[in-house]
Each structure stands twice: as structure tokens, then as C-alpha cells.
Amino acid sequence: MNLQDIRREYLMGGLRRADLADDPHEQFATWMKQAFEMEVVDPSAMTLATVDGAGKPSQRIVLLKDCDGEGFVFFTNYASHKGCDLDVNPNASLHFPWHAIERQVQIRGEVEKISEDESRLYFYSRPRGSQLAAAISSQSSVVESRAVLEEAFDALDKKSEGKEVPFPASWGGYRLRASQIEFWQGGANRLHNRFRYTREGDKWLIERLSP
């Protein structure tokens, strides 16, 4: 399939230094709010990139569940592929591809586990079905068939009927503490607008990048 002739212009708006907040977390919160208001599909969906002990990268889509000045929080099974990667190399990258509004955000930093209390609080805020799925899944491991998963799901559902779903010890949250955050806004004639925040102690250096 020849994709060389596919073109689009980016005409939704520019981005100037004067438009940006001094703190990238504040800027991200503004853009996330606007993404929801402009009805971007799944604006909290982000690509998480990790690297294993052999230097091999992996990517997958996860959902952002919290963000503030401390970092960006997501949840998973700690024994999953991503969890094993983060055990040996806590450096990771997040990417938000908001194509519909001609924006992207890329975040780099180190990842750490959040507390078990925080993980429990979120776990029990989820629908019961999601709790059961997290509890019975050995995420990323080989499974014989879907029937095996469904049987385990039904068995735990019956066993815990009328009670809390047991909290899985191998499941919980991570927080990525950003060292760099880049905001990208499409521009006409491919003169895209890119601004990179880089942490320098307690402050952030803001630089415009060539498109």
C-alpha cells in the first residue's frame, strides 16, 4: 500500500510561549480538560513505552488515572511485561496522540510504585467485573484458552459472592515523575509548534524546538 501521497494540513491553531503555563503539569491539565471538552475519543489513553534488561523496547496503551504535580499514575499487574520491564529499568515514556485536535504530549521520566493503600483505594472504586478480571489474570502470561479465563472469573465471582473481591498482591499503581514534557501543536506547512519543558531542580526550562 502506497501511503506517500496521503497529506493533511494542520490548521487548528498555533502555540506560542506566551500561551504556556510555567509548570508543565498545569499545562497538561489544561490540555486534558480541553481534550474532554472537544470530545476527543479516550483522551486519557496513552502509549506507555518501556525498555527491558536487554535494551529491547515495548509499547502498549494504558489509561491515565491521575495526574498532579507529583506525576502521572496508571495501574497494571506488577508481573506483566511492562511491570517486569520497569523492575529492571524504571525509565519510561508516555505519549498522548490527540490527533483529532492536532495535539500530542510526550512525557519522559522515572516510574515508581505507589503505596498499597493508594492501589487498594482505586481497586475498590472499579466495577466488580474489573476487580475480578484483575484478580484472576496473570497478565502477559500464556493462557490455554479464553474458556480458562472465564472459568476462573466465574469461580472467583461465586467464591466472593456477598464479599469484597480479594485484593491481588501483584496488582497496583505506578507513578511516572516527569523529567521532560513536550507539547506539540500542529502547524500549517508542517511548521509544527513544539515546546519542551525540562526539569532543572525545582524549576522548569521551557524551550521551543524546531518542527
PEPE-V937706 format. One record per backbone hydrogen bond with DSSP energy under -0.5 kcal/mol. NH is the residue of the N-H (numbers start at 1). CO is the residue of the C=O. E is the energy in kcal/mol with one decimal. If there is no record, write none. Layout:
<<NH,CO,E> <NH,CO,E>>
//
This chain:
<<3,1,-0.6> <6,3,-1.4> <7,5,-0.5> <11,9,-0.7> <19,16,-1.5> <20,17,-1.5> <27,23,-1.9> <28,24,-2.9> <29,25,-2.2> <30,26,-1.9> <31,27,-2.3> <32,28,-2.9> <33,29,-2.2> <34,30,-2.3> <35,31,-2.3> <36,32,-2.0> <37,33,-2.4> <38,34,-2.3> <39,36,-1.6> <40,35,-2.7> <43,40,-0.7> <45,42,-1.8> <46,62,-2.9> <47,95,-2.8> <48,46,-0.5> <48,60,-3.1> <49,47,-0.6> <49,93,-2.9> <50,58,-2.3> <52,56,-2.3> <55,52,-1.9> <58,50,-2.4> <60,48,-1.2> <62,46,-2.7> <64,44,-2.8> <65,73,-3.2> <66,73,-1.0> <68,71,-1.9> <71,68,-1.0> <72,176,-1.9> <73,66,-3.0> <74,174,-1.9> <76,172,-2.6> <78,76,-0.5> <78,170,-3.8> <79,170,-0.6> <80,77,-1.8> <84,80,-2.7> <85,81,-2.3> <86,82,-2.5> <87,83,-1.5> <88,84,-1.2> <88,85,-0.6> <89,85,-2.3> <92,109,-2.6> <93,49,-1.8> <94,107,-2.8> <95,47,-1.6> <96,105,-2.8> <97,95,-0.6> <98,96,-1.1> <98,103,-1.0> <99,97,-1.9> <101,98,-1.1> <102,99,-1.8> <103,98,-2.2> <104,184,-2.0> <105,96,-1.5> <106,182,-2.2> <107,94,-2.7> <108,180,-2.9> <109,92,-2.0> <110,177,-1.5> <111,90,-2.2> <112,175,-2.1> <114,173,-2.0> <119,115,-2.1> <120,116,-3.0> <121,117,-2.2> <122,118,-1.9> <123,119,-2.9> <124,120,-2.4> <125,122,-1.4> <126,122,-0.7> <126,123,-1.1> <130,127,-0.5> <131,127,-1.9> <132,128,-2.6> <133,129,-2.3> <134,130,-2.2> <135,131,-2.1> <136,132,-1.9> <137,133,-1.3> <139,137,-1.2> <141,138,-2.3> <149,145,-1.1> <150,146,-2.6> <151,147,-2.5> <152,148,-2.0> <153,149,-2.5> <154,150,-2.6> <155,151,-2.4> <156,152,-2.2> <157,153,-2.2> <158,154,-2.3> <159,155,-2.4> <160,156,-2.1> <161,158,-1.1> <163,160,-2.6> <171,168,-1.6> <172,76,-2.6> <174,74,-3.0> <175,112,-3.3> <176,72,-2.8> <177,110,-3.0> <177,175,-0.7> <178,176,-0.7> <179,108,-3.1> <180,108,-1.8> <181,197,-2.0> <182,106,-3.1> <183,195,-2.7> <184,104,-2.8> <185,193,-2.9> <186,102,-2.6> <190,187,-1.1> <191,188,-2.0> <192,190,-1.6> <193,185,-3.1> <194,192,-0.6> <194,209,-0.6> <195,183,-2.4> <196,207,-3.1> <197,181,-3.2> <198,205,-2.4> <199,179,-2.7> <200,203,-3.3> <203,200,-1.8> <205,198,-3.0> <207,196,-2.4> <207,205,-0.5> <209,194,-2.7>>
//
